[in-house]
Amino acid sequence: MQKALAGVALGTALALSFAVTPAQASSQASAAFCGPIHWQDANTYGTRCVGGDSNTRYRAKVLCSINVYAYGPVVVGSGWSYAYCTRLGSGVHIKPGAKGQIEFF
């Protein structure tokens, strides 16, 4: 009996560890329909989600030349989020042809 209960407890724990909350599922679904627009210069990276709705939450993320990430504010919907490396006393460090990232929540 104890082995059976231990097996049920383990199965429940494993199932819960892979569960997705409704908010996460909504964000993931919104991200799937988001057409991101990117903009950058030597110091700043910006991104905007075209087609985002009130459940789409995201922010800009970019690697700066001092090997530290800069993050923009979290935006809901389809506004712009800008990550400023200048706040860290640095510039944007992206390989040619690459872009910063859009990070969903």
HUJO-V314503 format. One record per helix or strand of 2 or more residues. SS is the DSSP state (hx for helix, st for strand). FROM is the first residue (numbers start at 1). LEN is the number of residues. If there is no record, write none. Layout:
BEGIN
SS&FROM&LEN, SS&FROM&LEN
END
This chain:
BEGIN
hx&2&16, hx&22&11, st&35&6, st&44&7, st&57&8, st&69&3, st&75&2, st&80&5, hx&85&4, st&101&4
END
